[in-house]
Amino acid sequence: MSSPTSLPANTAHQEKQIVIIAGGGTGGHIYPGVAIARAVERLHPEIAVHFVGAKGGLEEKIIPRENFPLHTVPVGKLHASVGLWTQLKTILLLPLAFIAAVRILWRLKPVAVLGVGGFASGPMLFVASLFGYRSLIWEPNAYPGLTNRLLARRVSECLLVFEEAGRHLHARKLTPSGLPVRAAMVPTPRTHGHRPLRILVFGGSQGARFINNLVSAAVKTGGWLEGVELVHQTGPLDFARIKESYAGAPQAFQVLEYLHDMDQRYAWADLVVCRAGASTVAEICACQKAAIFIPLPTAADDHQRKNAEVLARVDAALVFLQNDPKNELTPARFRETLERFRDDRSLIERMEQNVRQFQFPNAAEKIVARLLPTDR
């Protein structure tokens, strides 16, 4: 059943019209949702934003900290990458999730509902569309998730980050919107000159073990270390082990558990090595960075690979697959790739130019304009 997980003390929320943003599960869904909520606050101070998430989801930690009301529904994973037992439990919980969604709508009576992806988005959007509420999908990936593919024809409008997503959505209306990123994520003009190549490696807040092992093994081979500066964020689980493996590497190589200043790290870097979640790809595009994407192979519907390939097709990034027996990504091959970038900076400059076509300035404001049109 639904119950507010966190409600601010300010009762002014109860006196305003309400918009619901539904979704969560990962930072790639939650943080863009928060950016959209902040844009609603700026552009429509007469409207309050409430979030709907899944019980036990990451949103239960993040949304209260952002001082937005959060309501939860009992729902889990349903995509093909989870086990059959998990899918079965999710299906059995769906009636309770729908009932919780009905209760939330009855209590809040929102003027609009926006689904940003994640487990809670499906039940909330389905019920909202069933009862005639203005309902929109925001799809951040090149290949839409199962929930959005099923619901696209029911909602009022689908907002897309990648045009490719529209091929898989049988929607009433498709609108390009972009992906909101933090205001500090902007290009930093500079010349590469003859200074060392600056490489930023990260795998998200929890790190990425495959990337950690790959890069640390490449560092041990030496050879290309001269003329390179490197920052490697490992996440908490691998930090001590990877830091030890860097023993003897140049002082220009840093191993960090977490990065709290991503905007400054992007500004520093010439080349980024990372996963290809929607938020990461959006930040790469916003900062106009050359990137080597190593998509997470277990991501739902293989969406990370599909995100990365959109950029790779126009020579705006390189993509290496983690599990590709025909084209194995070994430490030696990875080192050789970095050597090419080090020795030919025009490769980086070309990627920086090509990635510009994927910039989406003022994405949050554009999404709010569609969510709350002036003629509503």
C-alpha positions in Angstrom: 0.0 0.0 0.0 1.0 3.6 -0.5 2.3 5.8 2.3 4.5 8.9 2.1 8.1 7.9 2.8 9.0 11.5 3.6 6.9 14.7 3.7 8.4 18.1 4.3 7.0 20.0 7.2 6.0 22.9 4.9 2.2 22.5 4.4 2.3 24.9 1.5 2.6 21.7 -0.7 -1.0 20.9 0.2 -2.2 24.3 -1.1 -0.7 24.0 -4.5 -1.5 22.1 -7.6 0.6 19.0 -7.9 2.8 17.3 -10.5 3.9 13.7 -10.0 7.3 12.4 -11.2 7.3 8.6 -11.1 10.3 6.3 -11.4 13.7 5.6 -9.9 15.8 2.6 -9.1 19.1 4.1 -10.4 20.7 7.5 -10.4 20.2 7.7 -14.1 16.4 7.9 -13.5 16.4 9.8 -10.2 18.8 12.7 -10.8 17.2 13.8 -14.1 13.8 13.6 -12.3 15.2 15.9 -9.6 16.5 18.3 -12.3 13.0 18.4 -13.9 11.5 19.0 -10.5 13.8 21.9 -9.8 12.8 23.4 -13.2 9.1 23.0 -12.3 9.8 25.0 -9.1 11.6 27.7 -11.0 9.1 28.1 -13.8 5.9 27.3 -11.9 6.2 28.2 -8.2 2.4 27.7 -7.9 3.0 23.9 -8.4 4.4 21.4 -6.0 6.3 18.2 -7.2 5.7 14.8 -5.6 7.8 11.8 -6.4 6.5 8.2 -6.6 9.1 5.4 -6.3 9.5 1.8 -5.5 9.7 0.5 -1.9 13.4 -0.3 -1.1 14.7 1.7 -4.1 17.5 4.2 -4.2 15.0 7.0 -4.4 14.1 6.4 -0.7 17.6 7.8 0.1 17.9 10.5 -2.5 14.4 12.1 -2.8 13.9 13.0 0.9 17.4 14.5 0.9 16.3 16.7 -2.0 13.3 17.8 0.2 10.6 16.5 -2.1 7.6 14.4 -0.9 8.0 10.7 -1.8 5.3 8.1 -2.0 6.1 4.4 -2.7 4.5 1.5 -4.4 5.4 -2.2 -4.0 6.9 -3.1 -7.4 10.1 -4.8 -8.6 12.1 -5.6 -11.7 10.4 -7.2 -14.8 13.0 -6.9 -17.6 14.6 -10.0 -19.2 18.0 -9.6 -17.4 16.6 -10.6 -14.0 15.7 -14.1 -13.0 12.4 -15.8 -13.6 11.7 -15.8 -9.8 12.2 -12.0 -9.6 9.9 -11.5 -12.6 7.3 -13.8 -11.0 7.4 -11.8 -7.7 7.0 -8.6 -9.6 4.0 -9.9 -11.5 2.4 -11.1 -8.3 2.9 -7.6 -6.7 1.4 -5.7 -9.7 -2.2 -5.7 -8.3 -0.9 -4.1 -5.1 1.1 -1.6 -7.1 -1.9 -0.6 -9.1 -4.0 -0.2 -6.0 -1.3 2.0 -4.4 -1.1 4.1 -7.6 -4.9 4.6 -7.5 -4.7 5.8 -3.9 -1.9 8.2 -4.7 -3.9 9.7 -7.6 -7.0 10.0 -5.4 -5.1 11.8 -2.7 -3.0 14.1 -4.8 -5.2 14.7 -7.9 -2.2 15.9 -9.9 -2.4 18.1 -13.0 0.1 15.9 -14.8 2.2 12.7 -14.3 5.6 12.2 -15.7 7.3 8.8 -15.8 11.1 9.0 -15.9 11.8 5.2 -16.0 12.3 2.7 -13.3 10.1 0.2 -11.5 7.5 2.6 -10.1 7.0 4.4 -13.4 4.9 1.7 -15.0 2.0 1.3 -12.5 1.8 5.0 -12.0 1.6 5.9 -15.7 -0.8 3.1 -16.4 -3.3 4.1 -13.8 -2.9 7.8 -14.6 -3.6 7.2 -18.3 -6.5 4.9 -17.4 -8.2 7.7 -15.4 -7.5 10.4 -18.0 -4.8 12.3 -16.3 -2.3 14.1 -18.5 0.6 11.6 -18.6 4.0 11.7 -20.3 6.9 9.3 -20.7 10.4 10.7 -20.6 12.7 8.1 -22.3 16.4 8.6 -21.6 17.8 5.7 -23.6 18.3 4.9 -27.3 16.3 1.6 -26.8 13.2 2.1 -24.5 12.7 -0.2 -21.6 9.9 -2.7 -21.5 7.5 -0.5 -19.4 7.8 2.4 -21.8 7.4 0.3 -24.8 4.1 -1.1 -23.4 2.8 2.2 -22.2 3.8 4.5 -25.1 0.5 4.2 -26.9 -1.5 5.0 -23.7 0.2 8.2 -22.6 -0.3 11.8 -23.9 3.2 12.2 -25.2 6.7 10.6 -25.2 9.7 12.8 -24.7 12.9 11.4 -26.2 16.6 11.9 -25.6 17.6 9.8 -28.7 15.6 9.9 -31.9 16.3 6.1 -32.3 14.0 5.4 -29.3 11.0 6.6 -31.4 11.3 3.6 -33.7 10.3 1.3 -30.8 7.5 3.5 -29.3 4.0 3.4 -30.9 3.1 6.7 -29.3 0.5 9.4 -30.0 3.2 12.1 -30.1 7.0 11.9 -30.0 9.0 15.0 -29.0 12.8 15.5 -28.7 13.6 16.8 -25.3 17.2 16.0 -24.3 18.5 14.8 -20.9 18.8 17.3 -18.0 22.3 17.6 -16.6 23.7 19.7 -13.8 24.2 23.3 -14.8 28.0 23.0 -14.2 28.3 20.4 -17.0 29.5 22.7 -19.8 32.3 22.5 -22.4 35.7 23.9 -21.4 37.5 25.4 -24.3 41.3 24.6 -24.4 44.1 23.5 -26.7 45.6 20.1 -26.2 49.1 21.3 -27.2 52.0 19.0 -26.3 51.1 18.4 -22.7 50.3 14.9 -21.4 47.1 13.2 -22.3 44.6 13.4 -19.5 42.5 10.3 -19.0 39.5 10.1 -16.6 38.3 6.6 -15.8 35.2 5.9 -13.7 32.5 3.4 -13.3 29.8 5.3 -11.4 29.4 5.7 -7.6 29.9 1.9 -7.0 32.6 1.5 -9.6 32.9 -1.0 -12.4 35.0 -4.1 -11.6 35.7 -5.0 -15.3 36.9 -1.4 -16.0 38.9 -1.4 -12.8 40.7 -4.6 -13.6 41.2 -3.7 -17.3 42.8 -0.3 -16.6 44.9 -1.4 -13.6 46.3 -4.4 -15.7 47.1 -1.9 -18.5 48.9 0.3 -16.1 51.1 -2.6 -15.0 52.2 -3.2 -18.6 53.9 0.2 -18.6 55.2 1.5 -21.9 52.5 4.0 -22.5 52.7 5.6 -19.1 55.0 8.4 -20.3 53.0 11.3 -21.6 49.8 10.4 -19.7 48.0 11.7 -16.7 45.3 9.5 -15.3 42.5 9.8 -12.7 40.9 6.4 -11.9 37.7 6.3 -9.7 37.2 2.7 -8.5 34.2 2.8 -6.2 34.4 1.5 -2.6 34.7 -2.3 -3.2 37.8 -2.3 -5.3 39.5 0.8 -4.0 42.2 -0.7 -1.7 43.1 -3.5 -4.2 43.3 -1.2 -7.2 45.3 1.4 -5.3 47.8 -1.2 -4.4 48.1 -2.3 -8.0 49.2 1.2 -8.9 52.3 1.0 -6.7 55.2 2.3 -8.7 53.1 4.2 -11.2 53.9 7.9 -11.9 52.6 10.5 -9.5 50.4 11.8 -12.3 48.3 8.7 -11.8 45.6 9.1 -9.1 43.3 6.3 -7.7 40.2 7.7 -5.9 37.3 5.9 -4.3 34.7 8.5 -5.3 34.5 11.7 -7.3 32.5 14.5 -5.7 33.4 17.1 -8.4 32.5 15.6 -11.7 32.2 18.9 -13.5 35.8 19.8 -12.6 37.0 16.3 -13.6 35.3 16.5 -17.0 36.8 20.0 -17.5 40.3 18.5 -16.7 40.0 15.4 -18.9 40.9 15.0 -22.6 39.5 11.4 -22.8 36.9 9.6 -20.6 36.7 5.9 -20.1 33.3 4.9 -18.6 30.0 2.9 -18.8 27.2 4.2 -21.0 24.2 4.8 -18.8 21.9 7.6 -20.1 23.1 10.2 -17.5 26.8 9.5 -18.2 26.3 9.8 -22.0 24.4 13.0 -21.5 27.2 14.5 -19.4 29.8 13.4 -22.0 27.7 15.2 -24.6 27.1 18.3 -22.5 30.8 18.7 -21.8 31.9 17.8 -25.3 34.2 15.0 -24.3 35.9 12.3 -26.3 34.9 9.0 -24.7 35.6 5.2 -24.7 32.4 3.5 -23.6 32.5 0.0 -22.1 28.7 -0.7 -21.7 27.5 -2.7 -18.8 26.5 -6.0 -20.5 23.8 -6.8 -17.9 22.0 -3.5 -18.3 18.2 -4.0 -18.9 17.5 -4.5 -22.6 21.2 -3.9 -23.3 20.4 -0.2 -23.4 23.9 0.9 -22.5 25.4 -0.6 -25.6 22.6 1.0 -27.7 23.2 4.4 -26.1 27.0 4.2 -26.9 26.5 3.0 -30.4 24.4 6.1 -31.3 27.6 8.2 -30.7 29.9 5.6 -32.2 28.0 5.7 -35.5 29.0 9.3 -36.1 32.5 8.9 -34.8 31.7 10.8 -31.5 33.0 7.9 -29.3 34.6 4.5 -29.3 32.7 1.5 -28.0 34.3 -1.7 -26.6 32.1 -4.6 -25.5 33.0 -6.3 -22.3 32.0 -9.8 -23.3 33.0 -10.2 -27.0 34.9 -13.4 -27.7 35.5 -12.4 -31.3 37.0 -9.0 -30.4 38.3 -9.4 -26.9 39.2 -6.3 -25.0 42.5 -7.2 -23.4 44.7 -4.9 -21.4 47.2 -4.9 -24.3 44.5 -3.8 -26.8 43.3 -1.2 -24.4 46.8 0.2 -23.9 47.3 0.4 -27.7 44.0 2.3 -28.0 45.2 4.8 -25.5 48.5 5.1 -27.2 46.7 6.1 -30.4 44.9 8.9 -28.6 48.1 10.0 -26.9 50.1 10.2 -30.2 47.3 11.7 -32.4 45.3 14.3 -30.6 43.3 15.0 -33.8 41.3 11.8 -32.9 40.1 13.5 -29.7 39.4 16.9 -31.4 37.3 15.1 -34.1 35.2 13.3 -31.4 34.8 16.6 -29.5 33.4 18.2 -32.7 31.1 15.3 -33.5 29.6 15.0 -30.1 28.3 18.5 -30.3 25.2 17.3 -32.2 24.0 15.5 -29.1 24.0 18.6 -26.8 20.6 19.5 -25.4 20.8 22.9 -23.7 17.9 23.7 -21.3 16.5 20.2 -21.5 14.8 20.4 -18.1 12.9 23.5 -19.1 11.9 22.0 -22.4 10.5 18.9 -20.6 8.5 21.1 -18.2 7.1 23.1 -21.1 5.7 19.8 -22.5 4.5 18.6 -19.1 2.8 21.8 -18.2 1.8 23.5 -21.5 0.5 27.1 -21.2 -2.9 26.0 -22.6 -3.5 23.3 -20.0 
